[in-house]
Amino acid sequence: MIKDIWKQPSAGFTEETIGRTEDQILQKEIEIGFKFPALYKEHIKLQNGGLLWKSALNYNGEVNELLCNASVFDPIINHNGYKTLKDVLLEYMDKEKLENSSDTNFLYLDRLPILSTMGGDTILCFDYGYNVENEYETPEIVYFELECAENGYEERIRLKSYDELINNLVYYGYESTSFYIGVKSNESIDKIAEWINKSLGLQLEIKTDDYYGWYNFEKWYWGELKLNTSLLANIKLTPNQFLSNTFLFQNNKEFNYVIDIDLRLGVDSFQDNSNNLMSILMDKFQPFLLDIDWTFLEVPFHKENKIELEKIMQTF
């Protein structure tokens, strides 16, 4: 079974966001003149583009944010008129200059269908061989810098396939700092909140808002957890399923509640040293987790930051 990579829309699917059919995917392939990778087609059948849970790239020994600032994999519709990198570049480059922008004898920018328009200064494309004579049957993935590139576009990262891209994406970065715990229980959310309060000495507050559009629950709970005099975490307890029947964690539907633990005060790099932070959180949550069915649903990728870790450990 293909693992779902998407953050499902809390308000539910629309005709635009619902997964595409085989016929719709085929029509897009005819439009761009190339066949999509098999895994990409399976993902687009689940949801027509959107935010990904894992948006940083762990590649060549470096972990860096890739799909940041709300960047998405584009839906398979016209990208505001853009289908390929060539369409984007012709918006601000002279056609003759663009045609002479390569150092090689081959330049086929229409072989670069867009995977993600990203923030506009960078772009992620399928590459069916834009700088070689014969086109590729299976595309590679190329990350281009646009804004600072001398010739209008500069290749920064190249991966051998869409599969390699997906396999190297990790949950990491300033937008990916929460530790998510799934809880399986027949009890009400009020009862779960009561247990957390009693076990951790908290006073979780009941909430009914949509949390800036990210939530769609009848109610959820929020509170602050002091790990020590210096470290503070925000705690959110929610159902896993939205009222629209989409899910916060659709790959883990058997866990009907989610605890979101987000360290927000006491460290400068919230996304680093996750193994050490997880140990600290587990010690604090142990009284609550002892008698329930639970698992970690998502944990930030561990990137060691020795300077920041030393600061954390000094607080204890």
BELJOMO-V463181 format. One record per residue. SS is DSSP state (helix for helix, strand for strand, loop for the rest). PHI is phi in whole degrees, 0 to 359 (NA if undefined). Layout:
((SS & PHI) (SS & PHI))
This chain:
((loop & NA) (loop & 288) (loop & 285) (loop & 286) (loop & 264) (strand & 271) (loop & 273) (loop & 290) (loop & 292) (loop & 295) (loop & 278) (loop & 98) (loop & 283) (loop & 245) (loop & 298) (loop & 278) (loop & 261) (strand & 297) (loop & 306) (loop & 279) (loop & 273) (helix & 304) (helix & 294) (helix & 294) (helix & 294) (helix & 299) (helix & 299) (helix & 291) (helix & 298) (helix & 296) (helix & 296) (helix & 271) (loop & 86) (loop & 219) (loop & 268) (loop & 288) (loop & 298) (helix & 301) (helix & 294) (helix & 300) (helix & 296) (helix & 295) (helix & 293) (helix & 287) (helix & 288) (helix & 282) (strand & 199) (loop & 275) (loop & 78) (strand & 135) (loop & 286) (strand & 252) (loop & 294) (loop & 256) (loop & 235) (strand & 253) (strand & 250) (strand & 260) (strand & 212) (loop & 53) (loop & 79) (strand & 238) (strand & 243) (strand & 222) (strand & 294) (loop & 246) (loop & 266) (loop & 257) (loop & 55) (loop & 65) (loop & 290) (loop & 230) (strand & 281) (loop & 295) (loop & 291) (loop & 272) (loop & 226) (loop & 297) (strand & 278) (loop & 52) (loop & 95) (strand & 271) (loop & 249) (strand & 227) (helix & 301) (helix & 302) (helix & 300) (helix & 293) (helix & 294) (loop & 290) (loop & 291) (loop & 225) (loop & 239) (loop & 293) (helix & 300) (helix & 294) (helix & 296) (helix & 296) (helix & 293) (loop & 253) (loop & 272) (loop & 259) (loop & 273) (loop & 262) (loop & 279) (loop & 234) (loop & 208) (loop & 233) (helix & 291) (helix & 282) (helix & 268) (loop & 239) (strand & 300) (strand & 277) (strand & 267) (strand & 213) (loop & 287) (loop & 54) (loop & 268) (loop & 101) (loop & 274) (strand & 225) (strand & 206) (strand & 244) (strand & 229) (strand & 287) (strand & 242) (loop & 263) (loop & 101) (loop & 289) (loop & 236) (loop & 229) (loop & 290) (loop & 258) (loop & 290) (loop & 278) (loop & 284) (loop & 251) (loop & 284) (strand & 269) (strand & 241) (strand & 233) (strand & 256) (strand & 250) (strand & 267) (loop & 251) (loop & 298) (loop & 262) (loop & 280) (loop & 295) (loop & 263) (loop & 100) (loop & 204) (strand & 221) (strand & 288) (strand & 251) (strand & 223) (strand & 229) (strand & 242) (loop & 290) (loop & 197) (helix & 298) (helix & 300) (helix & 295) (helix & 301) (helix & 298) (helix & 292) (loop & 254) (strand & 280) (strand & 227) (loop & 276) (loop & 196) (loop & 124) (loop & 292) (loop & 264) (loop & 224) (loop & 245) (loop & 277) (strand & 262) (strand & 253) (strand & 247) (strand & 266) (strand & 238) (strand & 253) (loop & 202) (loop & 272) (loop & 283) (loop & 286) (helix & 296) (helix & 295) (helix & 291) (helix & 299) (helix & 298) (helix & 297) (helix & 296) (helix & 297) (helix & 301) (helix & 291) (helix & 287) (helix & 252) (loop & 68) (loop & 253) (loop & 227) (loop & 296) (strand & 263) (strand & 283) (strand & 233) (loop & 229) (loop & 278) (loop & 266) (loop & 50) (loop & 60) (loop & 92) (loop & 274) (loop & 244) (loop & 206) (loop & 235) (loop & 296) (loop & 197) (strand & 208) (strand & 234) (strand & 221) (strand & 193) (strand & 244) (strand & 242) (strand & 275) (loop & 279) (loop & 199) (loop & 292) (loop & 249) (loop & 258) (strand & 230) (strand & 240) (strand & 274) (strand & 242) (strand & 233) (strand & 247) (strand & 224) (strand & 294) (loop & 273) (strand & 262) (loop & 285) (loop & 297) (loop & 278) (loop & 80) (loop & 276) (strand & 232) (loop & 290) (loop & 233) (helix & 289) (helix & 279) (helix & 228) (loop & 296) (loop & 291) (loop & 265) (loop & 273) (strand & 230) (strand & 231) (strand & 253) (strand & 257) (strand & 246) (strand & 233) (strand & 288) (strand & 238) (strand & 214) (loop & 115) (loop & 223) (loop & 272) (loop & 251) (loop & 297) (loop & 273) (loop & 264) (loop & 59) (helix & 295) (helix & 299) (helix & 288) (helix & 294) (helix & 297) (helix & 298) (helix & 296) (helix & 294) (helix & 296) (helix & 300) (helix & 288) (helix & 271) (helix & 308) (helix & 300) (helix & 282) (helix & 283) (loop & 302) (loop & 244) (loop & 233) (strand & 269) (strand & 213) (strand & 201) (strand & 281) (strand & 270) (strand & 204) (loop & 223) (loop & 305) (loop & 301) (loop & 278) (loop & 238) (loop & 289) (loop & 233) (helix & 298) (helix & 295) (helix & 290) (helix & 297) (helix & 298) (helix & 298) (helix & 297) (helix & 293) (helix & 293) (loop & 288) (loop & 259))
